[in-house]
Amino acid sequence: MLGLVFGAFLLAMVLALPMAVAMGMATFIPQLVDPTFPGNMNYIIQGLIGGLNTTPILAIPLFMLSGALMTRGGISKKLFDIFAYIAGKKTAGVPCAVVVTCLFYGAISGSGPATTAAVGSMCIPFLVSLGYDRQWSAGLVAVAGGLGVIIPPSIPFVLYSLATGVSTGNLFLAGIIPGILIGLFMMIYAVFYCVRKGEDKRLIKAKMDELRGEGLGHLFLDSLPALLCPIIILGGIYTGWFTPTEAACISVFYAILVSLFVYKSIKIKDLIPFLCSSVKTYGGLAFVLAFATAFGRVLSLTRATKIVEEFIVGNFSSSFAVMTVLVIIFLILGMVMDTGPAIIILAPVLLPAVQALGVNDVHFGVVLVCCLSIGLATPPFGLDLFVAGNLAEEPPMSVAKKAVPFMIAFLIALLLITYIAPISTLLVDMFGVGGAA
């Protein structure tokens, strides 16, 4: 029966059917073929409803809404201005400021595409105006945008927590050092590129002098509300003031207050369209998550978890070997599969097997999310790639070619994260919290 379920799913994928339809077909097939199969219609419907009827899942639409509000509120420009002020005149200072902006904005939006869109819409034209290659600039933003799902608060980490029961707060902590490490390797390549290709120092100096004319004090005060957002969200979680789900709600109110009364970039009448847009965006994702949960429950009835665990333990003698194989699989899946469904399906099936070989559950979640995040900038279906290409008015494949060196920098950091578990677990061991809500 397990082969039938996966066969139906893969066939639907080959036929390029929507992800929810593919999982729906695979979920209903066993019952149609064998009426005695325990996963009957009532069981499937309960799985569909149960997949969305949890408190922690509220964090996803709320973080999506706060990210949308912050994007419209011009938060990305406020962040970029302060980082460009600090590093702009140094070699590759402006591209490095773009990476750091993606890191900080990821701590606001929790989404790769949202980070790419918010930062790219402002930074790509700015980089081009300074003489940087348009496709290279788009490639930089496309890959750096993937940091939005690694730096907390991260929507994929929330999904992993929902699928496995691992603490969301611990996952958020675990993503900090890996996200910074990946950003650091990307900045090292940016410096190498700018040293080799050269920069228009005169033009950059003129732009930076114009920016510095506003004064560091003014820029810092202007950027302070944006800089405080991740501090408030994460600080509240780790001081025990509120749960990650409550933090998502607070982030929405903070985004509204900052955008309405501090930056005055939106009006009260704009809130209803924002709410409607967020509901529409989450509606499609919720449909996918519901079927992914039901699909996962049907897989459990086929003993998929036990079969996978027996296969992995029986064929791999070390965590090093199994993680190497899984990283390759995750990277390939990231090219063709959405991050959310991939986590909901893979995490509960694979986690018991890797735990049997001594892999930490938080570390495994970080590696899984990092692998899938690079898929956001990888052809043929990398969403960040299409967002950045559209912003730069360049074909996605042309952007992908220029993004390859950034992907290699990302992969080097990924190898370190995969094989040196303390990179992910150090902060959890020091400041870890309990609970998955």
N, C-alpha and C positions, 0 to 999 in steps of 0.2 A: 504493500500500500504506500510506503514511503516513496518508492520509485515512481508510482503513479502521480502522487502529489507534486513532486519536483518536476516530473516530466510535463505535466500540464502547465506548471508555472513557467518553465523554460520555453515551451512552445508559444505561450502567450507573449513572452518577451521577444522571441524571434519574430513574431508577427507584428511587433511594435505596437501592441495594445497598451492602453494606459495602465499604469502600475496598479491602481485599485482594481481594475478589471482583471488583470493577470492574477492577482492574489485571490480575487473572488472566484475565478474559475478553479484555481487549485484548491480552494477551501470547500467548494460544493461537489467537486468531482467524486471524492470517495463515497459520499452518501448516495450519489446517483448510481455508482457502479455496484456498491454493496449496501443494500438497505439495512443490514445488521450492524453496520459500522457505528460505533457509539457517538460519533460526531454528527448527530442528526440536525434537523433544521432548528429546533429549539436551542440546541447547544451552540450553534453558529450565531443565532440572533443574540443570545446572551453574551457571546464573545464580542460581537459588534458593539453592543451597548456598554458592556463592561470595560471595553478598551478606552472609552471616553468618559466613563462615569467615575473619575478619580480626581481628588483635589489637586495633586501635583501637576496634572496636565493643564490646569488653568495658567500656570506660569508661561506656557508657550504663547497663547494669543496675547497675553499681557505684555510680555517682552517684545513681541512683534509690534504691538501698538505703540509702546514707548519708543521703540526704534524709529517707527514712522514719524512720530511727533518730533523726535530729536533731529531727524533728517530735514524735515521742513523748517525746523527751528534754526538751521544753519550751524549746528553744533560742530560739524566736521571742519568748517572754516575757522571757527574759534580755536579748535585744537591745533589745526595746522599752523596757524599764524604764530602761536607761541613756540612750537617746535622749530619752525623755519627761522624764527628770530634767533634761537639759540644756536642752531647748527648750519644755517643757510650759507654762510660764507666759507665753510670748510669744504674740502673735496667731497663730492657726492652728498653734501649736506642737505640739499633739497630732496633728492630721492630718499635719503635716510629719514627725513622728516615725514615723508609720505608713509613709510613703513610704520613709524612710531604712531602716526595718526591712526592708522588701521588698527594697531594694537589697542589704543585707547578707545577708539570708536567701537571696536569689537566688545569692549567692556561695557558698552551702553546698549548695543543692538542685539548681541547674541546670535547674529546671523551673518553668514558669508556674503550672500547676494546684497543684503542691505548695506553692509560695510563697503562693498565694492561700488555700489551705486552712489552712496553718500559721499565717500571720499573721492571716487573717480570723477564724478560730475564737476568737482571743483579743482582737483589736482591734475588731471590729465591736460586740460587746456593750459594750466599754469606751467606745467613742465614743458609743454610744446612751445609756449611763449618764451621760455628760457633757452630754447635751442635743442632740447632733448628730442630724440627720435619719437615720433608719435606712436608707432607700434610698440617700441620698447617701453614707453611710458604706460601704455595700456596693459602690456604684459606684466609690468611691475605691480600695478594696482590689482589685476586679476588674481595673481598668486597671493599678494599680501592681504587681499580681501578674505582669503581662507582663514586668516588668523581670527576672524570674527566668530568662528565656531569652536575655537580652542580656548581663547581667553574668556574667563567667566564674566558675566553669566552667559552660558552657552546652551542654546536650545537642544543640540544633539546630546549634551550631557544630561539634560532633563529627560530626554527620551531613553537614554541608556539606564538612568535611574528607574524609570517607570518599568522598563523591561526586565530588570535584574534585581531591583530592591536595594542597590548600592546607594549610599548616602549622596544626595545631590550636592550638599555642602562640601563633602570630601572631594567629589569630582571637580567642583569649581576650584577648590584649592589646588588640586593636582594639575589643572590646566595652565596655571600661571607660569611656572618655570619653563615647560615645553614651549608655550607660546612665545615667551621672550627669547628663548634659544633659537627658534625658527626665524624670528624677526632679525636676530643678530646675524645669522648666517646669510640672510637675504641682503642685509646692509653691507656685509663684507664683500659680497659679489658686486653690489652697486658701486662701492669704492673702487674695486678692481676694474670695472667697466669704464668708469669715469676717468681713471688714471690712464687707461689704455686708449680710449677714444677721445679724451679731452672734453673740456667744458668751455662755454662762452663766459669766462670769468667777468668780463666787463658788463655784460647784460645781467648776470646774476648779482653782481655788486650793486648795480643800479636799482634792481628790484628790492634787494635786501636793505639798502639805504632808505628806500621809500618806506619799507615796513618798519625799520628801526626808528624812523622819524616819529612814530606814534609813541615810542618809549616803552621800556619793558614793564614799568608799573601799570600803564594803561592796558597793555596787552594781557598782562597777567590777571588783572581784575576782570577784564572782559571775558577771559577764558575760564576763570575760576568756577562758575556754575557748571560748566561742562566737565572740568577736571574733578569736581566733587561728586559727580553722579556715581562712578564706579566705587568711590570710597564709601559713600553712603550705603549703596547696595551690599557690597561685600563686607564692609565693617559691621553693618547691622546683622548679617548672617552669622558672622564668626564671634560676635559679642553676645549672641543669643537673644538679641532683641526681637528678631523675627525670622521666620523660615524662608527658604528660597521662594516659595509660592507667594508669601506675603511681601517679599522683596520685589517681586515682579509687579505687584499692585502698587507698591510705593513708588517704583520707578515710573509708572504711568502718571501718577499725581505730580511727581517731581518734574517730569517732562512737560506737563501742562503748565505748571506754575512758571517754569523757566521760560518756556516759549511764549506764554501770554504776557507775563508781567516783567521779566528781566530783559529778554531780547526783543519782545514785542513783534515776533516774526509771524505769528498767527493770530487770528481773531476768534472770539467765542463761536461765531457762526461756522468756523472751519472745523470745529470738533466733530459735528455730526458726520460730515463726509469722511473724516478720518476713521471714525468708528465703523461706518459702513464698509469702507475699503478694507479695514482689518478683518472684519467678519467674513467678507468675501474671500480674502486671502487664506484665512484660517479654515474656512469651510472646506476648501479643496483638500488641504492638508489633513483635516480631521477625518474626512472620508477615507483617505489613504491609511491613516493610523488605525481606524476602526477595523478595516479589512486586514491590516497587518497583524493586529492583535488576534483576530479570529483565526487567521492563517497559522499563527504561532501556536494557538491552542490545538488546532487540528494536527499540527506537526507533533505536538506532545503526545497525542493519542496514538501516533504511529511509532512511538518510542524513538523518535529521531534523536533526542538528546542522549539517550543511553547508547544508541548505535554509534553516534558520532564520538561519544566519550570512549567507548570500547575501541573504536578504530584508531583514534589518536593515541591513546595510551598504549595500544598494542603495536603501533608502528613507529612511535617516537619515544625515545628514551630521555630526552632533555627538553626543557622549556626553550632553550636556544633554537633547537631545530624546528619545533612546532611553530614558534613565533616567526621564524624566517618564512616558512611556507604560508602562514596566515597573512603576513604583511603583503606578500605578493598577491594573494587572492583578494585581499581588501583593496589594494591599489587598482586591480583590474575591475573589481565591482564598482569602485568609485567612478570609473569612466562611463559606466552605463546605467547606474542605479542611483536613485535619490537617496540622500543621506538618512532621512527619517525611516523609511521602510527597511533599509539595509540594517539599521541598528535594531529595530524592533524584531526582525526575523533572526538575525545572526547572533545577537548577544546572548539570549537565553539558551540557545542551542549549543554554542561554543564555550560559554563561560565555565560550566562544570568540568569540561574536558581539560581546559588549560589550567584550571585550579588544581586538578588532580596531579598536574606536573609541577605545581608550585608557583604558578603565575598569580600575582596579586590581582584581585578583581578591579581595583581602581586603576592600576597600571594597564591592565588589558583594555579598559574603557578608553583611556587616553590614547593608546596606540590605535585602536579602532577608529576613533574620531579623527585623529591626525591623518590616517590613511585615506579616509573618506573625504576629508577636507581638501586634500590636494586634488582629488577628483573633480572638485568644483572648477578647477582651472585647466582640466585635461580634456582634450577632444575624445570622443565626438560630441558629448552631451554636457560638458562643463558649463554650468549656469553662469558662474562668475566670468568665464571667458566670453560668453555672449553679451553679458551686461557691459563689460569693459570695451568690447569691440563696438558695440552700439554707441557708447559714449564717445569713443575715439573716431567713429565713422570709418572703421576699418573692418575687413573681413575677419571673422573669428580665427580662422586657420592662420592668417598672417600674424595675428596677435599671439597665437599659440607658439609659433616658431620663435618669436622674440622672448616668450615666457619660459622657454626650455631651461636656460641657465638658472633662472630663479627657482624652477621646479627641482633642479639638481641640488641647489643650496638647501631647499626644503627637505629633500630626500636624505642628504647628509645628516641634517639635524634629526630626522626621523630615525635613522639608524642608531644614533646615540640614545634617543628616547626609548627605543625598543629594547636595546640590550643593556642599558644602565637604568634599572628600575627606580633607583632613588631620585632620578630627575623628576619623576612623576609623584613619588610617594614621600619625599622629604618634608614638604609642608604639611601633608596629611598627618605624618607621624608627629609633627611638632604641634599642630593646631587643629587636628581633625575634630569633626563634630559628628554627632549621631543623627539617625533619621533620614528618610528619603523624601520627606515632604518639601 
